[in-house]
Structure formats: C-alpha cells, structure tokens
C-alpha cells in the first residue's frame, strides 16, 4: 500500500521514531490506526447508550429525583465503597 502524506505528518511520524518510542514509521501508523479504531468503537457504544436512553425516556422508564434523593444516593455509594475497602483491608491481613 502506498500512502501519500503531507510533510507535517511525515515530520510528526519521523519525530516519534527519532524519540525512540517507536522503531519504525509503520509502528506509528499502526498505533494511530489502533487508537482511531478504539475511538470509533467508543463513539459507537456511546451512540447505542444514547439511543437506549432516549427510548427509555420515550417509554417512561425513568425515575425523577429531587435533591434529597440524589444526596441519599451518593451517601449510599460512599457507604458501600467504605464497606468494600474495609473488606479488602480485612482480607489482606
């Protein structure tokens, strides 16, 4: 495969090879493509979650919370987190 790049991208790739982080230009391109693929997968997952959330809202599958409900929720999260930490500490001894 023959790829034509603008000079700024060539310099960018060469700089990464010179830095020692990568051994070849191909490694830089492979890593960039892997990151692009991960980003695309993350975006697709977020879009699915957004679609599900919209469907849930449309179907009335939600619960309205007031400030007290939210405070209770986070207090519960804190409590459960502390319990987990205490269990880990006890099992490590």
C-alpha positions in Angstrom: 0.0 0.0 0.0 1.4 3.4 -1.0 0.2 6.3 1.2 0.9 9.9 0.4 1.2 12.2 3.5 1.6 15.9 3.9 5.0 17.0 5.0 3.7 17.9 8.5 2.5 14.3 9.0 5.8 12.8 7.7 7.7 15.0 10.2 5.4 14.1 13.0 5.9 10.4 12.3 9.7 10.7 11.9 9.9 12.7 15.2 8.1 9.8 17.0 10.6 7.3 15.6 13.6 9.5 16.5 12.3 9.8 20.0 12.7 6.1 20.4 9.1 5.5 21.3 8.7 3.6 18.0 11.2 1.6 16.0 9.6 2.2 12.6 7.2 4.5 10.8 4.9 1.5 10.4 4.6 1.2 14.2 3.5 4.8 14.5 0.8 4.3 11.8 -0.3 1.0 13.4 -0.7 2.7 16.8 -2.6 5.6 15.3 -5.0 3.3 13.5 -5.5 1.2 16.6 -6.4 4.4 18.6 -8.7 5.5 15.8 -10.4 2.1 15.9 -10.8 2.4 19.7 -12.2 5.9 19.3 -14.7 4.7 16.7 -15.8 1.8 18.9 -16.2 4.1 21.9 -18.3 6.5 19.9 -20.5 3.7 18.6 -21.0 2.4 22.2 -22.0 5.9 23.4 -24.4 6.3 20.5 -26.0 3.0 21.4 -26.3 4.1 25.0 -27.8 7.4 23.9 -30.3 5.7 21.7 -31.3 3.3 24.6 -31.6 6.3 27.0 -33.9 8.1 24.5 -36.0 5.0 24.1 -36.3 4.6 27.9 -37.4 8.2 28.2 -39.9 7.8 25.4 -41.3 4.7 27.2 -41.4 6.3 30.6 -38.6 4.2 32.0 -37.1 6.7 34.3 -37.4 8.0 37.8 -37.4 11.6 38.8 -35.1 12.6 41.6 -35.0 15.6 43.9 -32.0 16.9 45.7 -32.7 14.7 48.8 -32.9 11.6 46.6 -29.5 12.4 45.0 -27.9 13.1 48.3 -29.2 9.7 49.6 -27.9 8.0 46.5 -24.3 9.4 47.0 -24.4 8.6 50.7 -25.2 5.0 49.8 -22.4 4.9 47.2 -20.0 6.3 49.9 -21.2 3.7 52.5 -20.9 0.8 50.1 -17.4 2.0 49.0 -16.2 2.2 52.5 -17.6 -1.3 53.2 -15.7 -2.7 50.2 -12.5 -1.0 51.3 -12.9 -2.4 54.8 -13.5 -5.9 53.5 -10.4 -5.7 51.3 -8.4 -4.4 54.2 -9.6 -7.3 56.4 -8.9 -9.9 53.8 -5.3 -8.5 53.2 -4.4 -9.0 56.9 
